[in-house]
Amino acid sequence: MSANTLEDVLDEVSEIYTASGDDLATRLYREILLNSLKFKRSDLDTLDLKIVSRAMAEIRYAARVFKPYRNIRKASIFGSARTPEQDPYYVMAVKFAKELVAHEFMVITGAAHGIMKAGIVGAGADKSFGVNILLPLEQGANEVIIDDPKLITFRYFFTRKLFFLMEAHAVALFPGGFGTHDEGFETLTLLQSGKAPPMPLVLMELPHENYWESWDEFVREQMLNRGLIAAEDLSLYKIVHSAQDGVEWIRHFYSTYHSSRQVGNDLIIRLERELTDNQIDELNECFPDLLSSGKIRRTAPLPAEQNEPHSLAKPRIVLAYNKKSPGRRTEMILHINKLGASK
């Protein structure tokens, strides 16, 4: 063994299995160790073992890089690596990232060239994460981020996309090719299915262009009209026509709404400011279809939220959420922001 002796490893395993208490982290350590043994018991092929080993290594390393920045909001920026630096969309992406940083966001990009480089140039390396991918045709990191410790290079797209979205509080799509649309539809799928927490998705388009407008027409004419998506799913994204409008929509999304967490059957929604009794009544009148029982009401922090101390001081509301329509949940968040702005 390289970094640890067999004795060191056995000591660590013993420490995990003999630890007093029953905290969640210890249970998960035990589960990870047990699953490792199950791979051996299952006598899997070497290729299977390579994928598991490399994926675990990538996840561990990336999580370690992101961990110190978990309480800072971040926006993932997707777009073409082929966009030249003189292109108006490159200029737009630089300005967009710069304005995000001015409002205390960090940015996550793919670390290569084109729109990805523009995002890092606008934000600066100190406020950027580069989430690179190894490709048969080498996609090297751009010179702005290449020596930064927040550059992570992944072998697998699935581990890379996990961190693109798991760490994001907003997503921006600039015009791009198959990869950009893959990332955009991945975001929409996770939002629509409730597998990702609510977040703003902005489609960045220059004035008088129709890159995303024509995409939106396809979504409405082919998906919506055929009943393949619901009308409320259209609330999951917004087309904007300037860097400033994109940043303002992201800020608006978090103007009264702060964050949310599912605890059992309850959805906890943390707020930047209290809602009045009348405003909570209005939510109950407008969104009864989201409730499996009871009413939307105020609540104190639940015991399960104690591991998120940065949000404990926030006012919050709670509802028995039926999980039937994340699109409607997003509509409720937008309505909460409207109510907060009217106070």
C-alpha positions as semicolon CSV with decimal commas, in nm:
position;residue;x (nm);y (nm);z (nm)
1;M;0,000;0,000;0,000
2;S;0,134;0,347;-0,082
3;A;0,020;0,626;0,152
4;N;-0,096;0,405;0,442
5;T;0,033;0,084;0,590
6;L;-0,201;-0,210;0,640
7;E;-0,189;-0,141;1,013
8;D;-0,298;0,221;0,959
9;V;-0,592;0,114;0,744
10;L;-0,705;-0,151;0,992
11;D;-0,684;0,105;1,273
12;E;-0,907;0,345;1,077
13;V;-1,158;0,070;1,001
14;S;-1,161;-0,032;1,366
15;E;-1,213;0,330;1,471
16;I;-1,517;0,360;1,243
17;Y;-1,677;0,037;1,362
18;T;-1,608;0,087;1,732
19;A;-1,706;0,457;1,747
20;S;-1,959;0,534;2,016
21;G;-2,284;0,699;1,921
22;D;-2,487;0,659;1,607
23;D;-2,433;0,979;1,410
24;L;-2,515;0,984;1,040
25;A;-2,155;1,034;0,923
26;T;-2,037;0,723;1,108
27;R;-2,325;0,518;0,966
28;L;-2,235;0,632;0,615
29;Y;-1,865;0,550;0,663
30;R;-1,968;0,199;0,764
31;E;-2,201;0,170;0,467
32;I;-1,926;0,277;0,224
33;L;-1,685;0,020;0,371
34;L;-1,950;-0,253;0,354
35;N;-2,031;-0,172;-0,008
36;S;-1,660;-0,197;-0,092
37;L;-1,659;-0,550;0,048
38;K;-1,977;-0,632;-0,145
39;F;-1,799;-0,548;-0,470
40;K;-1,545;-0,819;-0,389
41;R;-1,815;-1,066;-0,284
42;S;-1,998;-1,006;-0,612
43;D;-1,682;-1,095;-0,808
44;L;-1,741;-0,812;-1,056
45;D;-1,541;-0,762;-1,374
46;T;-1,228;-0,550;-1,364
47;L;-1,394;-0,281;-1,579
48;D;-1,675;-0,247;-1,322
49;L;-1,421;-0,212;-1,043
50;K;-1,222;0,050;-1,235
51;I;-1,533;0,263;-1,289
52;V;-1,633;0,242;-0,921
53;S;-1,281;0,314;-0,796
54;R;-1,221;0,609;-1,028
55;A;-1,569;0,755;-0,972
56;M;-1,526;0,739;-0,594
57;A;-1,184;0,904;-0,620
58;E;-1,324;1,183;-0,838
59;I;-1,618;1,243;-0,607
60;R;-1,398;1,249;-0,297
61;Y;-1,148;1,490;-0,449
62;A;-1,412;1,727;-0,595
63;A;-1,611;1,732;-0,270
64;R;-1,293;1,824;-0,082
65;V;-1,230;2,115;-0,320
66;F;-1,587;2,249;-0,295
67;K;-1,636;2,194;0,079
68;P;-1,480;2,523;0,205
69;Y;-1,709;2,721;-0,030
70;R;-2,040;2,546;0,041
71;N;-2,197;2,854;0,205
72;I;-2,128;3,075;-0,099
73;R;-2,383;3,073;-0,379
74;K;-2,253;2,963;-0,717
75;A;-2,377;2,976;-1,075
76;S;-2,284;2,712;-1,332
77;I;-2,223;2,860;-1,677
78;F;-2,265;2,638;-1,982
79;G;-2,190;2,728;-2,343
80;S;-1,978;2,648;-2,644
81;A;-1,601;2,600;-2,620
82;R;-1,587;2,719;-2,984
83;T;-1,710;3,074;-2,920
84;P;-1,426;3,312;-3,022
85;E;-1,316;3,588;-2,786
86;Q;-1,439;3,863;-3,019
87;D;-1,789;3,713;-3,034
88;P;-2,064;3,920;-2,864
89;Y;-2,166;3,614;-2,661
90;Y;-1,814;3,586;-2,520
91;V;-1,832;3,952;-2,417
92;M;-2,178;3,891;-2,268
93;A;-2,048;3,594;-2,066
94;V;-1,756;3,798;-1,929
95;K;-1,994;4,073;-1,817
96;F;-2,244;3,824;-1,674
97;A;-1,981;3,651;-1,459
98;K;-1,835;3,981;-1,345
99;E;-2,177;4,103;-1,229
100;L;-2,246;3,773;-1,052
101;V;-1,927;3,811;-0,850
102;A;-2,024;4,169;-0,767
103;H;-2,335;4,019;-0,605
104;E;-2,134;3,766;-0,402
105;F;-2,168;3,464;-0,629
106;M;-1,890;3,237;-0,750
107;V;-1,898;3,070;-1,092
108;I;-1,848;2,713;-1,211
109;T;-1,749;2,649;-1,573
110;G;-1,605;2,366;-1,777
111;A;-1,259;2,528;-1,760
112;A;-1,188;2,507;-2,134
113;H;-1,213;2,788;-2,390
114;G;-1,499;2,984;-2,544
115;I;-1,786;3,063;-2,308
116;M;-1,616;2,862;-2,033
117;K;-1,308;3,083;-2,043
118;A;-1,525;3,395;-2,064
119;G;-1,697;3,301;-1,738
120;I;-1,364;3,262;-1,560
121;V;-1,223;3,582;-1,711
122;G;-1,527;3,775;-1,588
123;A;-1,530;3,623;-1,242
124;G;-1,154;3,597;-1,196
125;A;-0,979;3,275;-1,099
126;D;-1,026;3,342;-0,725
127;K;-1,404;3,332;-0,768
128;S;-1,411;3,046;-1,019
129;F;-1,421;2,668;-1,024
130;G;-1,295;2,488;-1,332
131;V;-1,470;2,154;-1,383
132;N;-1,271;2,006;-1,671
133;I;-1,320;1,676;-1,858
134;L;-1,064;1,443;-2,015
135;L;-1,156;1,384;-2,380
136;P;-0,999;1,172;-2,658
137;L;-0,925;1,503;-2,831
138;E;-0,755;1,672;-2,538
139;Q;-0,958;1,955;-2,383
140;G;-0,702;2,139;-2,178
141;A;-0,791;2,397;-1,917
142;N;-0,758;2,760;-2,018
143;E;-0,463;2,964;-1,897
144;V;-0,670;3,167;-1,647
145;I;-0,761;2,868;-1,427
146;I;-0,493;2,610;-1,510
147;D;-0,280;2,665;-1,199
148;D;-0,568;2,729;-0,960
149;P;-0,639;2,470;-0,687
150;K;-1,011;2,497;-0,773
151;L;-0,948;2,329;-1,110
152;I;-1,082;1,972;-1,109
153;T;-1,033;1,733;-1,401
154;F;-1,284;1,449;-1,438
155;R;-1,262;1,130;-1,636
156;Y;-1,638;1,075;-1,641
157;F;-1,915;1,306;-1,757
158;F;-2,157;1,175;-1,493
159;T;-1,931;1,269;-1,201
160;R;-1,857;1,605;-1,362
161;K;-2,225;1,686;-1,414
162;L;-2,301;1,579;-1,058
163;F;-2,083;1,862;-0,924
164;F;-2,192;2,112;-1,189
165;L;-2,546;2,087;-1,052
166;M;-2,502;1,969;-0,694
167;E;-2,293;2,276;-0,613
168;A;-2,497;2,525;-0,818
169;H;-2,757;2,771;-0,695
170;A;-2,823;2,897;-1,049
171;V;-2,752;2,784;-1,405
172;A;-2,691;2,995;-1,714
173;L;-2,698;2,856;-2,066
174;F;-2,527;3,041;-2,350
175;P;-2,560;2,921;-2,710
176;G;-2,373;2,598;-2,765
177;G;-2,375;2,258;-2,929
178;F;-2,474;1,909;-2,820
179;G;-2,289;1,935;-2,489
180;T;-2,460;2,259;-2,389
181;H;-2,804;2,117;-2,471
182;D;-2,722;1,797;-2,284
183;E;-2,632;2,003;-1,978
184;G;-2,942;2,220;-2,020
185;F;-3,180;1,926;-2,049
186;E;-3,005;1,752;-1,760
187;T;-3,074;2,062;-1,547
188;L;-3,437;2,076;-1,660
189;T;-3,487;1,704;-1,598
190;L;-3,353;1,729;-1,243
191;L;-3,564;2,038;-1,171
192;Q;-3,878;1,890;-1,326
193;S;-3,840;1,561;-1,138
194;G;-3,755;1,727;-0,807
195;K;-3,413;1,561;-0,796
196;A;-3,247;1,903;-0,777
197;P;-3,349;2,182;-0,540
198;P;-3,530;2,478;-0,697
199;M;-3,293;2,718;-0,872
200;P;-3,310;2,974;-1,153
201;L;-3,213;2,863;-1,504
202;V;-3,147;3,153;-1,741
203;L;-3,107;3,117;-2,117
204;M;-2,873;3,394;-2,231
205;E;-2,960;3,546;-2,569
206;L;-2,852;3,866;-2,741
207;P;-3,126;4,115;-2,831
208;H;-3,297;4,044;-3,165
209;E;-3,155;3,689;-3,185
210;N;-3,363;3,372;-3,166
211;Y;-3,128;3,095;-3,053
212;W;-3,326;3,023;-2,736
213;E;-3,650;3,173;-2,869
214;S;-3,661;2,905;-3,141
215;W;-3,572;2,640;-2,883
216;D;-3,861;2,767;-2,668
217;E;-4,095;2,741;-2,968
218;F;-3,996;2,376;-3,009
219;V;-4,056;2,310;-2,639
220;R;-4,401;2,471;-2,653
221;E;-4,516;2,340;-2,992
222;Q;-4,380;1,987;-2,971
223;M;-4,348;1,905;-2,600
224;L;-4,620;2,113;-2,435
225;N;-4,883;2,078;-2,709
226;R;-4,835;1,700;-2,715
227;G;-4,876;1,680;-2,339
228;L;-4,517;1,564;-2,291
229;I;-4,455;1,835;-2,031
230;A;-4,691;2,040;-1,815
231;A;-4,756;2,413;-1,851
232;E;-4,596;2,481;-1,512
233;D;-4,270;2,327;-1,637
234;L;-4,220;2,641;-1,845
235;S;-4,153;2,824;-1,517
236;L;-3,831;2,625;-1,477
237;Y;-3,642;2,849;-1,721
238;K;-3,635;3,209;-1,839
239;I;-3,494;3,364;-2,156
240;V;-3,307;3,691;-2,095
241;H;-3,142;3,930;-2,338
242;S;-2,861;4,092;-2,142
243;A;-2,605;4,004;-1,879
244;Q;-2,773;4,242;-1,637
245;D;-3,116;4,085;-1,691
246;G;-2,970;3,739;-1,628
247;V;-2,812;3,845;-1,300
248;E;-3,125;4,034;-1,194
249;W;-3,344;3,727;-1,251
250;I;-3,111;3,513;-1,041
251;R;-3,113;3,776;-0,765
252;H;-3,492;3,802;-0,790
253;F;-3,523;3,425;-0,742
254;Y;-3,348;3,463;-0,406
255;S;-3,502;3,797;-0,310
256;T;-3,751;3,654;-0,056
257;Y;-3,697;3,281;-0,107
258;H;-3,371;3,163;0,049
259;S;-3,362;2,784;0,028
260;S;-3,569;2,473;0,097
261;R;-3,532;2,129;0,244
262;Q;-3,749;1,821;0,249
263;V;-3,780;1,669;0,597
264;G;-3,993;1,357;0,584
265;N;-4,325;1,463;0,432
266;D;-4,266;1,830;0,512
267;L;-4,115;2,088;0,278
268;I;-3,937;2,361;0,474
269;I;-3,900;2,690;0,285
270;R;-3,655;2,937;0,438
271;L;-3,714;3,305;0,368
272;E;-3,510;3,623;0,365
273;R;-3,800;3,808;0,529
274;E;-4,121;3,720;0,711
275;L;-4,446;3,694;0,521
276;T;-4,758;3,846;0,675
277;D;-5,056;3,636;0,782
278;N;-5,249;3,764;0,480
279;Q;-4,968;3,664;0,246
280;I;-4,954;3,313;0,390
281;D;-5,332;3,293;0,348
282;E;-5,282;3,391;-0,017
283;L;-5,033;3,107;-0,065
284;N;-5,288;2,865;0,077
285;E;-5,552;2,998;-0,162
286;C;-5,324;2,983;-0,468
287;F;-5,140;2,655;-0,411
288;P;-5,369;2,401;-0,239
289;D;-5,273;2,148;-0,509
290;L;-4,924;2,122;-0,355
291;L;-5,057;2,005;-0,018
292;S;-5,109;1,644;0,082
293;S;-5,279;1,766;0,400
294;G;-5,312;2,068;0,627
295;K;-5,209;2,425;0,548
296;I;-4,898;2,627;0,471
297;R;-4,789;2,774;0,804
298;R;-4,497;2,929;0,987
299;T;-4,253;2,703;1,170
300;A;-3,941;2,717;1,382
301;P;-3,629;2,532;1,259
302;L;-3,680;2,156;1,270
303;P;-3,428;1,934;1,456
304;A;-3,317;1,787;1,121
305;E;-3,198;2,134;1,014
306;Q;-2,944;2,172;1,293
307;N;-2,663;2,066;1,059
308;E;-2,724;2,382;0,852
309;P;-2,646;2,653;1,109
310;H;-2,615;2,928;0,845
311;S;-2,992;2,908;0,780
312;L;-3,126;2,864;1,134
313;A;-3,195;3,234;1,188
314;K;-3,409;3,258;0,872
315;P;-3,788;3,276;0,902
316;R;-3,952;2,977;0,741
317;I;-4,281;2,825;0,636
318;V;-4,369;2,457;0,615
319;L;-4,615;2,253;0,411
320;A;-4,699;1,885;0,375
321;Y;-4,576;1,872;0,016
322;N;-4,723;1,603;-0,209
323;K;-4,421;1,612;-0,447
324;K;-4,650;1,595;-0,749
325;S;-4,529;1,903;-0,936
326;P;-4,188;2,063;-0,887
327;G;-4,294;2,307;-1,160
328;R;-4,579;2,429;-0,941
329;R;-4,337;2,446;-0,648
330;T;-4,124;2,682;-0,858
331;E;-4,434;2,887;-0,938
332;M;-4,499;2,913;-0,564
333;I;-4,141;3,033;-0,503
334;L;-4,184;3,302;-0,770
335;H;-4,512;3,402;-0,605
336;I;-4,338;3,421;-0,266
337;N;-4,083;3,657;-0,419
338;K;-4,366;3,868;-0,560
339;L;-4,530;3,884;-0,218
340;G;-4,200;3,978;-0,052
341;A;-4,143;4,259;-0,300
342;S;-4,488;4,404;-0,226
343;K;-4,426;4,454;0,147
